[in-house]
Amino acid sequence: MTDMTDWKIVEAIKQYATRCDGVDCELGNWYVGIAANPRKRLFEDHGVAENGAWIFNDAGHDQHARDTETYLLDQGFDGGSGGGDGTTTYVYAFRKTSSTKR
């Protein structure tokens, strides 16, 4: 199996998550996932505030998204792998708060 991790997305998400803004910036305080519709997944399913700390990027292919998610999980982000289907090309992350859902 070929590693199809999207390193640009990895770098963008890690940089965004670790800029802190005065809040604990440990990667474990961030949830990472993949989605076909990241805005729906973030704001409706996870309950992330639109003015909260979140990011998403299109990996262009579901396997790129899966490999990127797996890499970020291995780096210490919270979340789980294995979801989605062939249309699941976005990688997203958000800072977990008391109002967000996994």
C-alpha positions as CSV (number, residue, x, y, z in Angstrom):
1,M,0.0,0.0,0.0
2,T,1.3,3.4,-0.9
3,D,1.3,6.3,1.6
4,M,-0.9,9.0,0.1
5,T,-0.7,11.5,3.0
6,D,-1.2,15.1,1.9
7,W,1.7,16.8,3.6
8,K,0.4,20.3,2.7
9,I,-2.8,19.6,4.7
10,V,-0.8,18.0,7.5
11,E,1.3,21.2,7.8
12,A,-1.6,23.6,7.5
13,I,-3.6,21.7,10.2
14,K,-0.7,21.3,12.6
15,Q,0.3,25.0,12.2
16,Y,-3.3,26.1,12.8
17,A,-3.7,23.9,15.8
18,T,-0.5,24.9,17.5
19,R,-0.8,28.6,17.2
20,C,-2.7,28.4,20.5
21,D,-4.4,31.9,20.9
22,G,-3.8,31.7,24.6
23,V,-5.5,28.3,24.9
24,D,-3.8,25.0,25.6
25,C,-2.6,23.9,22.2
26,E,-1.8,20.3,22.8
27,L,-2.8,18.2,19.7
28,G,-5.0,16.0,21.9
29,N,-7.3,19.0,22.5
30,W,-8.1,18.9,18.7
31,Y,-10.3,16.4,16.9
32,V,-9.5,15.4,13.3
33,G,-11.8,13.7,10.9
34,I,-12.7,13.3,7.2
35,A,-15.9,14.3,5.5
36,A,-17.6,14.7,2.1
37,N,-19.3,17.9,3.4
38,P,-17.0,19.4,6.1
39,R,-19.2,22.4,6.9
40,K,-22.1,20.1,7.7
41,R,-19.9,17.7,9.7
42,L,-18.3,20.6,11.7
43,F,-21.2,22.8,12.4
44,E,-24.2,20.4,12.5
45,D,-22.8,17.0,13.5
46,H,-20.0,18.2,15.9
47,G,-21.6,21.4,17.1
48,V,-18.5,23.5,16.4
49,A,-19.2,27.3,16.5
50,E,-18.6,29.0,13.2
51,N,-16.5,31.6,15.0
52,G,-14.6,28.8,16.8
53,A,-11.2,27.2,16.0
54,W,-11.6,24.9,13.0
55,I,-10.0,24.2,9.7
56,F,-10.6,22.0,6.7
57,N,-8.9,21.2,3.4
58,D,-9.7,19.2,0.3
59,A,-7.3,16.3,-0.2
60,G,-8.8,15.6,-3.7
61,H,-9.2,11.8,-3.2
62,D,-10.6,9.7,-0.4
63,Q,-7.4,7.7,0.1
64,H,-5.4,10.9,0.4
65,A,-7.9,12.1,3.1
66,R,-7.8,8.8,4.9
67,D,-4.0,8.6,5.0
68,T,-3.7,12.2,6.1
69,E,-6.2,11.6,8.9
70,T,-4.3,8.5,10.0
71,Y,-1.1,10.4,10.1
72,L,-2.6,13.2,12.2
73,L,-4.2,10.7,14.6
74,D,-0.7,9.1,15.0
75,Q,0.7,12.5,15.8
76,G,-1.6,12.9,18.8
77,F,-4.9,14.4,17.5
78,D,-8.1,13.0,18.9
79,G,-10.6,11.2,16.6
80,G,-11.1,7.9,15.0
81,S,-10.5,6.5,11.5
82,G,-12.6,4.3,9.2
83,G,-15.5,6.6,8.3
84,G,-16.7,7.9,5.0
85,D,-16.9,6.6,1.5
86,G,-15.5,7.4,-1.9
87,T,-16.7,11.0,-1.8
88,T,-15.0,11.7,1.5
89,T,-12.1,13.9,0.4
90,Y,-11.9,16.6,3.0
91,V,-9.8,16.5,6.2
92,Y,-11.0,18.7,9.0
93,A,-10.0,19.6,12.6
94,F,-11.5,21.5,15.4
95,R,-10.5,22.5,18.9
96,K,-12.7,20.5,21.3
97,T,-14.8,22.5,23.8
98,S,-17.5,21.7,26.3
99,S,-20.1,22.3,23.6
100,T,-18.6,20.2,20.8
101,K,-19.5,16.6,20.2
102,R,-17.3,13.7,19.0
